[in-house]
């Protein structure tokens, strides 16, 4: 699992802030610390789960006792995905020093085990009940195999087999859902840290009191409480799409859906031409059993039903010839026994209980309501049809997040493969204007780097936004030739010492963190704070890989990180760790110094169609496309002067299409010149317009 530099920077900042706080925490009572708090502010698609997983791994490396992590989210789907990904899925490598299991499967032996960290995953519904004694939450109840304590009490005490209280970290994904009651219950567990992840910060009063103490007594500012991920870093990484096309249709549903399907065909053809291993998907969002405020009649025959999901399905199958086996309807759609749906109608009306079966189907067209909005993330989803009757005014902005993720975390030469498209049907233009205002505010505040193109829908309206090339010209394939870096990197890795065994250099510098420990036994037992001088050990591989990925992740491809000496366990602050980090930095320098950018016309690709905004487009004569939009004043002047040279040229999109890989540590890894000019059959000039004027 490779991390982007901005992800490592975010996780490192949270871990380092925690470590500094843990060495001198505020106290509520003699044995109860005021928890460290941090909000991870990152947009949808930035990899919040990756950042959080790496955060708890780094926090563990700073601690001297193995921590317990309670990982919470509101939705069952999100929790299920998190459990799968951390336990055995794509994030398991990040949580390799932890045992991950459902909260309700936790036993006393798991709490007492001091051989590794423990991640317990659950929905907030497992404990969110104010009256613990009268409630029905199993977490508060005694169980025969847990001895004389409930799971809740076990978590609160959390003593390992040496009598030490294990550090307790609470991670709340989708932290904007955190309520005041939830906060009070979580604080009853006496956590050492509370880390929330949300793009929108919402502070319950109980949490506000903690924040006030941190500000007043630790002199923290708002910046100290938030780790913010720059949206520009997320867009540049390729994790999210770089353009949004938003169409408003005051038309029948069929017109908007037909327009979307035509655009979907073009995108599917582009994906196939590029040899990509996925088919673009579309979602259709609408109310389920209500039509214009009136309940639909489930006793009617299927052909007479007016429920929007059924109407959409009938149009796709009967009018557009789409295979019904590729369509999933994921909502609580009602049917009566005497008027069932046709057998080819694939319905998932069991909510979260149907999620596994739904995912395994890999459907290309998904009709759903609000049920699936949080948790379902499929980067191959490019299109969204949104019906006016969807209810909450902010649902459109929620749907935007479901379509923003970019497949394979990379932008492609054809801009249509980097574009999310939305088709919004309304009865009144004023409704669309309000939706547009909300989306513009969201994009402007969270992801200003994503281009937003708005159009008024009608039959064929979307096709007018695509400008095909009027000339066939090819661009060379650019890549990094790193063969000469192999030997210098091999020598650097050979110089790294083997720290396996009982090596004194693997011991840390002695950063001390206090831990509450049971002293004595029986009636004489009491709690006492003791200093722990050494931190939990991590593999040399973990340290080395993160240090390389901080600045130039491509360099890791030339490293034999499977070498057994990287299995060595070292403390995070040890001389061994410092030597490993130094070797990683030398590897990056050797890669950059001994590599070159090369071009290859044998692997050339044709200049694709480009997206334009017809209302803001400028026309040219000798350019590959008839017109371009998105030019600032100087770029427009330059393009007009370039056109006068009568050479063939085109305006290169800001991301994707023609990219030049950069050999520089840190920062952007690719450069997109503003203009490309042909000066021969196999010669081009790449020009970027910059200056002080």
C-alpha positions as CSV (number, residue, x, y, z in Angstrom):
1,X,0.0,0.0,0.0
2,X,1.7,3.2,-1.2
3,X,0.9,6.5,0.4
4,X,1.0,9.9,-1.2
5,X,3.3,12.5,0.4
6,X,0.4,14.7,1.5
7,X,-1.1,11.6,3.2
8,X,2.1,10.9,5.1
9,X,2.4,14.6,6.0
10,X,-1.1,14.6,7.5
11,X,-0.7,11.4,9.5
12,X,2.7,12.5,10.7
13,X,1.4,15.8,11.9
14,X,-1.3,14.2,14.0
15,X,1.0,11.6,15.5
16,X,3.7,14.2,16.3
17,X,1.1,16.5,17.9
18,X,-0.2,13.6,20.0
19,X,3.3,12.6,21.1
20,X,4.1,16.2,22.2
21,X,0.8,16.4,24.1
22,X,1.1,12.9,25.7
23,X,4.4,13.9,27.3
24,X,2.7,16.7,29.2
25,X,-1.1,16.3,29.1
26,X,-3.8,18.3,30.9
27,X,-5.6,16.4,33.7
28,X,-9.2,16.2,34.7
29,X,-8.4,14.2,37.9
30,X,-5.2,12.7,39.2
31,X,-5.7,9.6,37.0
32,X,-7.8,11.0,34.1
33,X,-6.2,13.0,31.3
34,X,-8.0,15.5,29.2
35,X,-7.9,13.8,25.8
36,X,-5.8,15.0,22.9
37,X,-8.2,16.2,20.1
38,X,-7.6,16.6,16.4
39,X,-9.9,17.0,13.4
40,X,-8.7,15.7,10.1
41,X,-10.2,18.0,7.5
42,X,-10.0,16.3,4.1
43,X,-12.3,16.2,1.1
44,X,-14.1,13.1,-0.1
45,X,-11.7,11.0,-2.1
46,X,-8.5,12.1,-0.3
47,X,-8.0,8.8,1.4
48,X,-9.2,9.6,4.9
49,X,-9.1,6.0,6.0
50,X,-5.6,5.6,4.7
51,X,-4.5,8.7,6.6
52,X,-6.2,7.6,9.8
53,X,-4.7,4.0,9.6
54,X,-1.3,5.4,9.2
55,X,-1.9,7.9,12.0
56,X,-2.7,5.2,14.5
57,X,0.3,3.2,13.3
58,X,2.6,6.2,13.8
59,X,1.0,7.0,17.2
60,X,1.8,3.4,18.2
61,X,5.4,3.9,17.3
62,X,5.6,6.8,19.8
63,X,4.1,4.9,22.6
64,X,5.7,2.4,25.1
65,X,2.5,0.4,25.7
66,X,0.4,-1.2,22.9
67,X,-2.7,1.0,22.3
68,X,-6.3,0.1,21.9
69,X,-8.1,1.9,19.1
70,X,-11.9,2.2,19.0
71,X,-12.7,3.0,15.3
72,X,-16.3,4.3,14.9
73,X,-18.6,5.4,12.2
74,X,-22.3,6.1,11.8
75,X,-23.1,3.8,8.9
76,X,-22.9,0.0,8.9
77,X,-21.6,0.0,5.3
78,X,-18.7,2.3,6.2
79,X,-17.9,0.1,9.3
80,X,-18.0,-3.1,7.3
81,X,-15.7,-1.7,4.7
82,X,-13.3,-0.4,7.3
83,X,-13.2,-3.7,9.1
84,X,-12.5,-5.6,5.9
85,X,-9.9,-3.1,4.6
86,X,-8.0,-3.0,8.0
87,X,-8.2,-6.7,8.8
88,X,-7.3,-8.3,5.5
89,X,-7.9,-5.8,2.7
90,X,-6.1,-3.0,1.0
91,X,-5.1,-1.2,4.3
92,X,-4.0,-4.3,6.2
93,X,-0.4,-3.4,5.6
94,X,-0.8,-0.1,7.3
95,X,-2.4,-1.8,10.3
96,X,0.0,-4.7,10.4
97,X,1.0,-4.1,14.0
98,X,-2.6,-4.3,15.1
99,X,-5.2,-7.0,15.5
100,X,-8.4,-5.8,14.0
101,X,-11.8,-7.2,14.9
102,X,-15.5,-6.1,15.5
103,X,-16.0,-4.4,18.8
104,X,-18.5,-7.0,20.0
105,X,-16.0,-9.8,19.4
106,X,-13.5,-8.3,21.9
107,X,-12.7,-10.6,24.8
108,X,-10.7,-10.0,28.0
109,X,-7.7,-11.8,26.6
110,X,-7.6,-9.3,23.7
111,X,-7.4,-6.4,26.2
112,X,-4.7,-8.2,28.2
113,X,-2.5,-9.1,25.3
114,X,0.5,-6.8,25.2
115,X,2.1,-8.2,22.0
116,X,0.4,-5.8,19.6
117,X,-2.1,-3.0,19.1
118,X,-5.8,-3.7,19.0
119,X,-8.3,-2.0,16.7
120,X,-12.0,-2.5,17.5
121,X,-14.4,-1.4,14.8
122,X,-18.1,-0.5,15.4
123,X,-21.0,1.7,14.6
124,X,-21.9,4.4,17.2
125,X,-25.2,2.5,17.5
126,X,-23.4,-0.1,19.5
127,X,-23.1,2.2,22.5
128,X,-25.1,5.4,21.8
129,X,-27.6,5.1,24.6
130,X,-27.7,7.5,27.5
131,X,-29.2,5.1,30.2
132,X,-26.7,2.2,30.3
133,X,-28.5,0.3,33.0
134,X,-31.9,0.2,31.5
135,X,-30.8,0.0,27.8
136,X,-30.5,-3.0,25.5
137,X,-27.0,-2.3,24.2
138,X,-25.0,-5.5,24.7
139,X,-21.8,-3.6,25.3
140,X,-23.1,-2.5,28.7
141,X,-24.3,-6.0,29.7
142,X,-22.4,-8.7,31.6
143,X,-21.4,-11.8,29.6
144,X,-20.4,-15.2,31.0
145,X,-17.2,-15.4,29.0
146,X,-16.1,-11.9,30.1
147,X,-15.9,-12.5,33.8
148,X,-17.5,-10.0,36.1
149,X,-17.3,-6.9,33.9
150,X,-19.1,-5.7,30.8
151,X,-17.2,-5.0,27.6
152,X,-17.7,-1.3,28.3
153,X,-16.1,-1.6,31.8
154,X,-13.3,-3.7,30.2
155,X,-12.6,-0.9,27.7
156,X,-12.6,1.7,30.5
157,X,-10.1,-0.3,32.7
158,X,-8.1,-1.8,29.7
159,X,-5.2,-3.3,31.7
160,X,-2.7,-5.4,29.9
161,X,-1.2,-8.5,31.5
162,X,1.5,-6.4,33.2
163,X,-1.2,-4.3,34.9
164,X,-0.6,-1.2,32.8
165,X,-3.5,0.8,31.4
166,X,-3.3,0.7,27.6
167,X,-3.5,4.0,25.8
168,X,-6.9,4.4,24.2
169,X,-7.4,6.2,20.9
170,X,-10.9,6.9,19.5
171,X,-11.1,7.4,15.8
172,X,-14.5,8.7,14.5
173,X,-14.8,8.6,10.7
174,X,-17.4,11.0,9.3
175,X,-16.9,13.1,12.5
176,X,-19.5,15.6,11.5
177,X,-22.1,13.1,12.8
178,X,-20.6,13.2,16.3
179,X,-23.4,14.2,18.8
180,X,-23.1,15.6,22.3
181,X,-24.5,12.4,23.8
182,X,-22.0,10.3,21.9
183,X,-19.2,12.6,23.1
184,X,-20.3,12.2,26.7
185,X,-20.4,8.4,26.4
186,X,-17.0,8.2,24.7
187,X,-15.4,10.5,27.3
188,X,-16.7,8.1,30.0
189,X,-14.1,5.6,28.6
190,X,-11.3,8.1,29.5
191,X,-9.6,8.1,26.1
192,X,-6.1,9.5,25.6
193,X,-7.0,10.9,22.1
194,X,-10.1,11.6,20.1
195,X,-9.4,12.0,16.3
196,X,-12.3,12.9,14.1
197,X,-12.3,12.9,10.3
198,X,-14.6,15.3,8.5
199,X,-14.6,17.9,5.7
200,X,-17.0,20.0,7.8
201,X,-16.1,20.6,11.4
202,X,-19.1,20.5,13.8
203,X,-18.3,20.7,17.5
204,X,-20.7,19.3,20.1
205,X,-20.9,21.3,23.4
206,X,-19.2,18.5,25.4
207,X,-16.3,18.4,23.0
208,X,-16.3,22.2,23.0
209,X,-15.4,22.2,26.7
210,X,-12.3,20.1,26.0
211,X,-11.3,22.4,23.2
212,X,-11.7,25.4,25.4
213,X,-9.3,23.9,28.0
214,X,-6.8,23.1,25.3
215,X,-6.9,26.7,24.0
216,X,-6.8,28.3,27.4
217,X,-4.2,26.1,29.2
218,X,-2.2,24.8,26.3
219,X,-2.6,28.1,24.3
220,X,-3.7,26.1,21.2
221,X,-5.2,27.9,18.3
222,X,-7.7,26.6,15.8
223,X,-4.7,25.5,13.6
224,X,-3.4,23.3,16.4
225,X,-6.7,21.5,16.5
226,X,-7.1,20.8,12.8
227,X,-4.9,18.9,10.4
228,X,-6.0,20.1,7.0
229,X,-5.3,18.4,3.7
230,X,-4.9,20.8,0.7
231,X,-7.4,20.0,-2.0
232,X,-4.8,21.0,-4.6
233,X,-2.6,18.1,-3.3
234,X,-5.5,15.7,-3.6
235,X,-6.4,16.8,-7.2
236,X,-2.7,16.7,-8.3
237,X,-2.3,13.2,-6.9
238,X,-4.9,11.9,-9.3
239,X,-7.2,10.6,-6.5
240,X,-10.1,12.7,-7.7
241,X,-11.5,13.8,-11.0
242,X,-10.3,17.2,-12.3
243,X,-13.5,18.5,-13.9
244,X,-17.2,18.5,-13.2
245,X,-19.9,19.0,-15.8
246,X,-23.3,20.0,-14.3
247,X,-26.4,20.1,-16.5
248,X,-29.8,21.4,-15.5
249,X,-32.8,19.9,-17.3
250,X,-36.3,21.3,-17.1
251,X,-37.5,18.4,-19.2
252,X,-39.0,14.9,-18.8
253,X,-36.7,12.4,-17.1
254,X,-36.1,10.6,-20.4
255,X,-34.4,13.5,-22.1
256,X,-31.9,14.0,-19.3
257,X,-31.2,10.2,-19.0
258,X,-30.8,9.9,-22.8
259,X,-28.3,12.7,-22.8
260,X,-26.3,11.1,-20.0
261,X,-26.3,7.7,-21.7
262,X,-24.9,9.3,-24.9
263,X,-22.1,10.8,-22.9
264,X,-21.6,7.5,-21.2
265,X,-21.1,5.8,-24.5
266,X,-18.3,8.3,-25.4
267,X,-16.6,7.7,-22.1
268,X,-16.9,4.0,-22.3
269,X,-15.3,4.1,-25.8
270,X,-12.4,6.3,-24.5
271,X,-11.8,3.8,-21.6
272,X,-11.8,0.9,-24.0
273,X,-9.4,2.7,-26.4
274,X,-7.0,3.4,-23.5
275,X,-7.1,-0.3,-22.4
276,X,-8.5,0.6,-19.0
277,X,-9.8,-2.3,-16.9
278,X,-13.2,-0.9,-16.0
279,X,-16.5,0.2,-17.5
280,X,-17.8,3.7,-16.5
281,X,-20.8,3.5,-14.2
282,X,-23.8,5.7,-13.6
283,X,-26.0,6.3,-10.6
284,X,-29.6,7.5,-10.6
285,X,-30.8,9.2,-7.4
286,X,-34.5,9.8,-6.7
287,X,-37.2,9.4,-4.1
288,X,-38.4,5.8,-3.7
289,X,-42.2,5.4,-3.0
290,X,-43.2,9.1,-3.3
291,X,-44.2,10.8,-6.5
292,X,-44.6,14.6,-6.3
293,X,-45.5,14.3,-2.6
294,X,-48.1,11.5,-3.1
295,X,-47.4,7.8,-2.2
296,X,-47.1,5.5,-5.2
297,X,-49.6,2.6,-5.2
298,X,-47.7,-0.7,-4.8
299,X,-50.9,-2.7,-5.8
300,X,-50.6,-1.5,-9.4
301,X,-49.1,-3.6,-12.1
302,X,-45.4,-2.9,-12.7
303,X,-46.1,-1.3,-16.1
304,X,-48.5,1.2,-14.4
305,X,-46.3,2.1,-11.4
306,X,-45.2,5.8,-11.2
307,X,-42.4,5.4,-8.6
308,X,-39.3,7.0,-10.0
309,X,-36.9,4.1,-9.7
310,X,-39.4,1.9,-11.7
311,X,-39.8,4.6,-14.3
312,X,-36.1,4.9,-14.7
313,X,-35.6,1.1,-14.9
314,X,-38.4,0.8,-17.5
315,X,-36.8,3.5,-19.7
316,X,-33.3,2.0,-19.5
317,X,-34.6,-1.5,-20.4
318,X,-37.6,-0.9,-22.6
319,X,-36.5,2.2,-24.5
320,X,-32.7,2.1,-24.4
321,X,-32.2,-1.7,-24.6
322,X,-29.9,-1.9,-21.6
323,X,-29.4,-5.4,-20.2
324,X,-31.4,-5.6,-16.9
325,X,-28.8,-7.8,-15.3
326,X,-26.5,-4.7,-15.3
327,X,-29.0,-2.6,-13.4
328,X,-29.3,-2.6,-9.6
329,X,-32.2,-0.9,-7.7
330,X,-30.9,-0.3,-4.2
331,X,-33.8,1.2,-2.1
332,X,-36.8,0.2,0.0
333,X,-39.2,0.0,-3.0
334,X,-42.5,-1.5,-2.1
335,X,-44.4,-4.3,-3.9
336,X,-47.5,-6.2,-3.1
337,X,-47.6,-10.0,-3.6
338,X,-50.3,-9.8,-6.2
339,X,-48.3,-7.2,-8.3
340,X,-44.6,-8.4,-8.2
341,X,-41.8,-6.9,-10.3
342,X,-40.6,-8.8,-13.4
343,X,-38.1,-11.6,-12.6
344,X,-35.2,-9.7,-14.3
345,X,-35.8,-6.7,-11.9
346,X,-32.8,-6.8,-9.5
347,X,-33.9,-5.2,-6.2
348,X,-31.9,-4.7,-3.0
349,X,-34.4,-3.6,-0.5
350,X,-32.7,-5.0,2.6
351,X,-30.6,-1.9,3.2
352,X,-27.1,-2.6,4.8
353,X,-28.0,-6.3,5.0
354,X,-27.9,-6.5,1.2
355,X,-24.7,-4.6,0.7
356,X,-22.4,-7.6,0.3
357,X,-24.6,-9.1,-2.4
358,X,-24.9,-5.7,-4.1
359,X,-21.1,-5.1,-4.3
360,X,-20.5,-8.6,-5.6
361,X,-22.7,-7.9,-8.6
362,X,-20.5,-5.1,-10.0
363,X,-23.5,-3.3,-11.6
364,X,-23.0,-0.6,-14.2
365,X,-26.3,1.3,-13.6
366,X,-27.4,1.8,-9.9
367,X,-30.7,3.3,-9.0
368,X,-30.8,4.4,-5.4
369,X,-31.9,6.9,-2.8
370,X,-30.2,8.3,0.3
371,X,-29.5,4.8,1.6
372,X,-26.3,4.3,-0.4
373,X,-24.9,7.8,-0.2
374,X,-22.5,7.3,2.6
375,X,-20.1,4.4,2.3
376,X,-20.5,3.3,-1.3
377,X,-17.4,4.5,-3.1
378,X,-16.6,3.2,-6.6
379,X,-14.1,5.3,-8.6
380,X,-15.4,4.0,-11.9
381,X,-18.7,5.9,-11.2
382,X,-18.6,8.8,-13.7
383,X,-22.2,9.8,-14.1
384,X,-25.1,10.8,-11.9
385,X,-28.7,11.5,-12.8
386,X,-30.4,13.4,-10.0
387,X,-34.2,13.8,-9.8
388,X,-35.8,16.9,-8.4
389,X,-37.9,15.0,-5.9
390,X,-34.9,13.8,-4.0
391,X,-35.8,15.7,-0.8
392,X,-33.0,17.3,1.2
393,X,-31.5,20.3,-0.5
394,X,-28.0,19.3,0.3
395,X,-28.3,15.8,-1.2
396,X,-26.8,17.0,-4.5
397,X,-23.6,18.0,-2.8
398,X,-23.5,14.6,-1.1
399,X,-23.9,12.9,-4.4
400,X,-21.0,14.9,-5.9
401,X,-18.7,13.2,-3.4
402,X,-19.8,9.8,-4.6
403,X,-18.7,10.5,-8.2
404,X,-15.5,12.5,-7.6
405,X,-13.1,9.6,-7.0
406,X,-10.7,8.8,-10.0
407,X,-10.1,5.3,-11.2
408,X,-6.6,3.9,-10.5
409,X,-5.6,7.3,-8.9
410,X,-4.3,8.7,-12.1
411,X,-5.5,11.2,-14.7
412,X,-5.6,10.0,-18.3
413,X,-4.7,11.7,-21.6
414,X,-8.4,11.9,-22.7
415,X,-10.0,14.6,-20.5
416,X,-13.4,12.8,-20.7
417,X,-11.9,10.1,-18.5
418,X,-11.1,12.8,-15.8
419,X,-14.6,14.3,-15.8
420,X,-17.5,13.7,-13.5
421,X,-20.9,14.4,-15.1
422,X,-24.2,15.3,-13.4
423,X,-27.6,15.6,-15.0
424,X,-30.1,17.2,-12.7
425,X,-33.8,17.2,-13.7
426,X,-36.1,19.9,-12.1
427,X,-39.5,21.3,-12.8
428,X,-38.4,24.9,-12.4
429,X,-35.2,26.6,-13.5
430,X,-35.0,28.3,-10.1
431,X,-34.6,24.9,-8.4
432,X,-31.5,24.2,-10.5
433,X,-30.2,27.7,-9.9
434,X,-30.3,26.9,-6.1
435,X,-28.6,23.5,-6.6
436,X,-25.9,25.2,-8.8
437,X,-25.3,27.8,-6.1
438,X,-24.8,25.1,-3.5
439,X,-22.5,23.1,-5.7
440,X,-20.4,26.2,-6.6
441,X,-20.1,27.1,-3.0
442,X,-18.9,23.5,-2.1
443,X,-16.5,23.3,-5.0
444,X,-15.2,26.8,-4.4
445,X,-14.5,26.3,-0.7
446,X,-13.3,22.6,-0.8
447,X,-11.8,22.0,-4.3
448,X,-11.3,25.2,-6.2
449,X,-8.8,23.3,-8.4
450,X,-11.6,21.3,-10.0
451,X,-13.0,23.0,-13.0
452,X,-16.8,23.4,-13.0
453,X,-18.7,23.6,-16.3
454,X,-22.4,24.4,-16.2
455,X,-24.9,23.9,-19.1
456,X,-28.6,24.2,-19.6
457,X,-30.0,20.8,-20.6
458,X,-32.0,19.9,-23.7
459,X,-31.7,17.1,-26.2
460,X,-28.0,16.8,-27.2
461,X,-26.9,19.6,-24.9
462,X,-24.1,17.6,-23.3
463,X,-22.5,16.8,-26.7
464,X,-22.0,20.5,-27.4
465,X,-19.5,20.6,-24.5
466,X,-17.1,18.2,-26.2
467,X,-14.9,19.6,-29.0
468,X,-13.5,16.9,-31.2
469,X,-10.1,17.4,-32.9
470,X,-10.2,18.6,-36.5
471,X,-6.7,17.3,-37.2
472,X,-5.0,14.0,-36.3
473,X,-1.8,14.7,-34.4
474,X,0.2,12.5,-32.1
475,X,1.9,13.2,-28.8
476,X,5.0,11.2,-27.7
477,X,4.9,9.0,-24.6
478,X,7.1,10.4,-21.9
479,X,8.6,8.3,-19.1
480,X,11.5,8.1,-16.7
481,X,14.5,6.0,-17.7
482,X,16.0,4.9,-14.3
483,X,18.3,2.1,-15.3
484,X,21.4,4.0,-14.4
485,X,20.0,4.5,-10.8
486,X,19.8,0.7,-10.1
487,X,23.5,0.3,-9.1
488,X,23.9,3.4,-6.9
489,X,20.6,2.4,-5.1
490,X,21.9,-1.2,-4.6
491,X,25.1,0.1,-3.0
492,X,23.1,2.3,-0.6
493,X,20.8,-0.5,0.4
494,X,23.8,-2.8,0.9
495,X,25.3,-0.3,3.3
496,X,22.2,-0.4,5.5
497,X,23.1,-2.5,8.6
498,X,21.2,-5.6,9.6
499,X,19.6,-4.7,12.9
500,X,18.0,-8.0,13.6
501,X,18.9,-9.6,16.9
502,X,19.8,-7.9,20.2
503,X,21.3,-4.7,18.8
504,X,21.7,-1.8,21.2
505,X,21.3,0.7,18.3
506,X,17.6,-0.3,18.0
507,X,16.8,1.2,21.4
508,X,15.3,4.7,21.3
509,X,16.6,7.9,22.8
510,X,14.5,7.5,25.9
511,X,11.4,9.7,25.2
512,X,9.3,9.2,28.4
513,X,5.5,8.9,28.5
514,X,3.7,8.1,31.7
515,X,1.4,5.1,31.9
516,X,-1.1,4.3,34.7
517,X,-0.2,1.0,36.3
518,X,-1.7,-1.3,39.0
519,X,0.8,-1.5,41.8
520,X,0.5,-4.3,44.4
521,X,-2.3,-6.8,44.7
522,X,-5.5,-7.5,46.7
523,X,-6.7,-4.8,49.0
524,X,-3.3,-3.1,48.9
525,X,-3.5,-2.6,45.1
526,X,-3.4,1.0,43.9
527,X,-3.0,3.0,40.7
528,X,0.3,4.8,40.1
529,X,1.8,6.7,37.1
530,X,5.0,5.1,35.9
531,X,7.4,6.3,33.2
532,X,7.9,4.1,30.1
533,X,11.3,4.9,28.6
534,X,11.0,2.8,25.4
535,X,8.5,2.9,22.5
536,X,6.8,0.1,20.7
537,X,9.0,-1.3,17.9
538,X,8.3,-1.1,14.2
539,X,9.9,-2.8,11.2
540,X,12.9,-1.2,9.5
541,X,10.8,-1.6,6.3
542,X,8.0,0.5,7.7
543,X,10.4,3.4,8.5
544,X,12.3,3.1,5.1
545,X,9.2,3.0,2.9
546,X,7.6,6.0,4.6
547,X,10.7,8.1,4.3
548,X,11.0,7.4,0.6
549,X,7.3,8.1,-0.1
550,X,7.6,11.4,1.7
551,X,9.6,12.8,-1.2
552,X,9.6,10.6,-4.3
553,X,7.5,7.4,-4.2
554,X,8.7,6.1,-7.7
555,X,12.2,5.4,-6.2
556,X,10.7,2.6,-4.1
557,X,10.3,0.5,-7.3
558,X,14.1,0.0,-7.5
559,X,14.5,-1.1,-3.9
560,X,14.5,-4.6,-2.7
561,X,12.3,-4.0,0.3
562,X,11.7,-7.7,0.7
563,X,15.3,-8.1,2.0
564,X,15.0,-10.0,5.3
565,X,17.1,-7.3,7.1
566,X,14.1,-5.0,6.7
567,X,12.2,-7.3,9.1
568,X,14.3,-5.9,11.9
569,X,12.3,-4.4,14.7
570,X,13.6,-1.0,15.9
571,X,12.3,1.9,18.1
572,X,11.1,4.9,16.2
573,X,13.6,7.3,17.9
574,X,16.6,4.9,17.8
575,X,20.0,5.4,16.0
576,X,19.0,2.5,13.8
577,X,15.9,4.3,12.7
578,X,17.9,7.4,11.9
579,X,20.3,5.4,9.8
580,X,17.4,3.8,7.9
581,X,15.9,7.2,7.2
582,X,19.2,8.6,6.0
583,X,19.5,5.7,3.6
584,X,16.0,6.3,2.3
585,X,16.9,10.0,1.6
586,X,20.1,8.9,-0.2
587,X,18.0,6.4,-2.3
588,X,15.7,9.3,-3.5
589,X,18.7,11.5,-4.3
590,X,20.4,8.6,-6.3
591,X,17.2,8.0,-8.2
592,X,16.8,11.6,-9.2
593,X,20.5,12.2,-10.0
594,X,20.8,9.1,-12.2
595,X,17.4,9.1,-14.1
596,X,16.3,11.0,-17.2
597,X,13.0,11.9,-18.8
598,X,12.7,10.2,-22.2
599,X,10.2,10.5,-25.0
600,X,9.0,7.8,-27.4
601,X,6.9,8.4,-30.6
602,X,6.6,4.6,-31.0
603,X,4.2,4.7,-28.1
604,X,2.5,7.9,-29.2
605,X,-1.2,8.7,-28.7
606,X,-3.5,11.0,-30.6
607,X,-4.7,14.3,-29.3
608,X,-8.2,13.6,-27.9
609,X,-11.3,15.7,-27.8
610,X,-11.4,18.5,-25.2
611,X,-14.2,19.8,-23.0
612,X,-15.2,23.4,-23.4
613,X,-17.7,25.9,-22.1
614,X,-19.4,27.2,-25.3
615,X,-20.4,30.5,-23.5
616,X,-16.7,31.3,-22.7
617,X,-14.9,29.8,-25.7
618,X,-12.5,31.5,-28.1
619,X,-12.1,30.3,-31.7
620,X,-8.8,29.8,-33.6
621,X,-7.8,28.8,-37.1
622,X,-4.7,26.6,-36.9
623,X,-5.3,24.9,-33.5
624,X,-6.2,21.2,-33.4
625,X,-9.6,22.1,-32.0
626,X,-11.9,24.8,-33.2
627,X,-12.1,26.6,-29.9
628,X,-10.9,26.5,-26.3
629,X,-12.3,27.9,-23.0
630,X,-10.7,28.5,-19.6
631,X,-8.0,30.9,-21.0
632,X,-7.1,33.9,-18.9
633,X,-6.3,37.2,-20.5
634,X,-2.6,36.6,-21.1
635,X,-3.2,33.0,-22.3
636,X,-5.7,34.2,-24.8
637,X,-3.3,36.8,-26.2
638,X,-0.6,34.2,-26.4
639,X,-2.9,31.7,-28.2
640,X,-3.9,34.4,-30.7
641,X,-0.2,35.2,-31.4
642,X,0.6,31.5,-31.7
643,X,-2.3,31.0,-34.2
644,X,-0.7,33.7,-36.4
645,X,2.4,31.6,-36.8
646,X,0.2,29.2,-38.7
647,X,1.8,26.2,-36.9
648,X,-0.4,23.4,-35.6
649,X,-0.9,23.7,-31.9
650,X,-3.3,22.9,-29.1
651,X,-4.2,24.1,-25.6
652,X,-3.1,21.3,-23.1
653,X,-5.5,20.7,-20.2
654,X,-4.1,21.5,-16.7
655,X,-4.0,17.8,-15.8
656,X,-4.0,14.6,-17.8
657,X,-3.3,14.6,-21.5
658,X,0.3,15.7,-22.1
659,X,2.3,15.5,-18.9
660,X,6.0,15.8,-18.4
661,X,7.2,13.7,-15.4
662,X,9.4,15.8,-13.0
663,X,12.6,14.6,-11.4
664,X,12.4,16.7,-8.2
665,X,11.9,15.6,-4.6
666,X,8.6,16.5,-3.0
667,X,5.8,18.5,-4.5
668,X,4.3,17.9,-7.9
669,X,5.4,14.9,-9.8
670,X,4.1,16.0,-13.3
671,X,4.2,19.2,-15.3
672,X,1.4,20.1,-17.8
673,X,2.6,22.8,-20.2
674,X,-0.1,25.3,-21.3
675,X,0.5,24.9,-25.1
676,X,2.0,22.3,-27.4
677,X,3.3,23.3,-30.9
678,X,4.3,20.9,-33.7
679,X,7.6,21.9,-35.3
680,X,8.1,18.7,-37.3
681,X,6.6,15.2,-37.7
682,X,8.3,14.0,-34.5
683,X,9.2,17.2,-32.8
684,X,7.2,19.4,-30.5
685,X,7.7,22.5,-28.4
686,X,6.0,22.5,-25.0
687,X,5.3,26.1,-23.8
688,X,4.1,27.4,-20.5
689,X,3.0,31.0,-20.1
690,X,4.5,32.6,-17.0
691,X,5.9,36.0,-16.2
692,X,5.8,38.9,-13.8
693,X,3.6,41.0,-16.0
